[in-house]
């Protein structure tokens, strides 16, 4: 969360060739040869493992706090312009598709056939008036790289978040 990763910092996603070993590995230069990097917006962070399937790399991001010292800070601000995004990059690091403001993405993606699934904290009220629900999204991968690859995501399922079951005052 922003407890240890401030909103003013800029983060990124990096691709390394681990077969070309760095003679002196370090946090700054890594352990291999950097092939490319993709810079995220200030304050945008990746909380789960990145997934590579076929010719694409998938990952979700979150803005604000997640798994913070104060759990109530994790609830997305419904007034924020963006709580998190979901990306598809080519193997060369170029942006293929970006789904904006899908919620705070806290899981790795799962691909099955032509569909991709991921979960996010949206921070919106559901039909029962619950805020900060975890939502599972579906995206049809056949639209990647086309002009139809816009939001097109569907909210499939609402699963209770532990803070919904046991609210913290």
C-alpha positions in Angstrom: 0.0 0.0 0.0 1.0 3.6 0.1 2.3 2.9 3.6 5.5 1.7 1.9 4.9 2.7 -1.8 3.9 6.4 -2.0 1.5 7.7 -4.6 4.2 10.1 -5.7 6.6 7.3 -6.8 6.7 5.9 -10.3 6.9 2.1 -10.8 7.2 -0.1 -13.8 7.1 -3.6 -15.2 10.4 -5.1 -16.4 11.4 -7.9 -18.7 14.8 -9.6 -18.3 16.7 -12.3 -20.1 17.8 -14.4 -17.2 20.1 -16.5 -19.4 22.4 -13.5 -19.9 23.6 -13.3 -16.3 24.8 -10.0 -14.8 28.3 -10.6 -13.3 27.3 -8.4 -10.3 23.5 -8.7 -9.7 21.9 -5.8 -7.9 18.5 -4.4 -7.2 19.1 -1.6 -9.7 20.5 -3.6 -12.6 18.9 -7.0 -11.9 20.4 -10.4 -12.5 20.1 -10.6 -16.2 19.9 -8.4 -19.4 17.0 -6.0 -19.3 15.0 -6.4 -22.6 12.4 -3.7 -22.0 10.5 -1.8 -19.3 6.9 -0.4 -19.2 6.5 2.6 -17.0 3.2 2.9 -15.0 1.5 6.2 -14.0 2.7 7.8 -10.7 1.3 5.8 -7.8 0.2 2.9 -9.9 1.4 -0.4 -8.5 1.3 -4.1 -9.4 0.3 -6.4 -6.5 0.1 -9.8 -8.1 2.2 -12.0 -10.4 2.3 -11.1 -14.1 0.9 -13.7 -16.4 2.4 -14.6 -19.9 0.1 -16.6 -22.2 0.9 -17.1 -25.8 2.0 -13.7 -27.3 0.8 -11.5 -24.4 1.7 -10.4 -20.9 -1.2 -9.7 -18.6 -1.3 -7.8 -15.3 -3.5 -5.6 -13.2 -2.6 -2.5 -11.1 -4.0 -0.5 -8.2 -3.8 3.1 -7.0 -3.8 3.9 -3.4 -3.4 1.6 -0.5 -3.8 -2.2 -0.5 -2.9 -4.5 2.4 -2.1 -1.5 4.4 -1.5 -1.0 8.1 -5.0 0.5 8.3 -7.3 -2.0 6.4 -10.0 0.6 6.0 -7.7 2.6 3.8 -7.9 -0.2 1.2 -11.5 0.6 0.2 -11.3 2.4 -3.1 -12.3 6.0 -3.2 -15.4 6.2 -5.3 -14.5 9.9 -6.1 -11.1 8.9 -7.5 -10.7 9.1 -11.3 -9.0 5.7 -11.4 -8.6 2.9 -8.8 -6.7 0.5 -11.0 -6.2 -0.8 -14.6 -5.7 -4.1 -16.4 -3.1 -4.4 -19.1 -2.2 -6.6 -22.0 1.3 -6.1 -23.4 3.0 -7.7 -26.3 6.1 -9.8 -25.7 8.1 -6.7 -26.8 6.6 -4.6 -24.1 4.2 -2.6 -26.3 0.7 -1.8 -25.0 -2.0 -3.9 -26.7 -5.0 -3.2 -24.5 -5.7 -1.3 -21.3 -8.9 -1.6 -19.4 -9.2 1.6 -17.2 -10.7 2.1 -13.8 -11.6 -1.6 -13.2 -10.9 -1.4 -9.5 -7.9 -2.3 -7.4 -6.7 -5.4 -9.1 -5.4 -7.8 -6.4 -5.0 -11.1 -8.3 -3.1 -12.6 -11.1 -5.1 -13.2 -14.2 -6.4 -16.6 -15.2 -6.8 -17.5 -18.9 -9.1 -20.2 -20.1 -9.7 -20.5 -23.8 -10.4 -17.1 -25.2 -11.4 -15.6 -21.8 -9.4 -13.9 -19.1 -10.5 -13.6 -15.5 -9.2 -11.4 -12.7 -10.5 -9.9 -9.4 -10.6 -6.3 -8.3 -11.9 -4.2 -5.4 -14.3 -1.8 -7.1 -15.5 0.3 -4.1 -19.0 0.7 -5.5 -22.2 -0.3 -3.9 -23.7 -3.5 -5.0 -27.4 -4.4 -5.0 -27.3 -5.1 -1.3 -25.7 -1.7 -0.5 -22.3 -3.3 0.2 -19.2 -1.2 -0.6 -15.7 -2.5 -1.6 -16.9 -5.7 -3.0 -14.5 -8.1 -4.8 -15.6 -8.5 -8.3 -14.5 -11.0 -10.9 -14.1 -9.7 -14.4 -14.2 -11.5 -17.8 -12.7 -10.3 -21.0 -13.0 -11.9 -24.4 -9.4 -12.2 -25.6 -10.4 -12.4 -29.3 -10.8 -8.6 -29.3 -7.2 -7.9 -28.2 -5.4 -5.5 -30.5 -8.6 -4.4 -32.2 -10.7 -1.2 -32.0 -13.3 -3.3 -30.1 -10.9 -4.0 -27.2 -12.3 -1.2 -25.0 -13.7 -1.8 -21.6 -16.0 -4.7 -22.7 -15.5 -6.4 -19.4 -18.4 -8.0 -17.5 -18.9 -8.2 -13.8 -19.5 -11.9 -13.3 -19.6 -12.4 -9.6 -19.6 -10.6 -6.4 -17.7 -12.4 -3.6 -17.9 -11.0 0.0 -14.6 -9.3 1.0 -13.7 -10.1 4.6 -14.2 -6.5 5.6 -17.8 -6.7 4.3 -18.5 -9.6 6.6 -16.6 -8.2 9.6 -16.7 -4.4 9.2 -14.0 -2.4 11.0 -15.4 0.8 12.5 
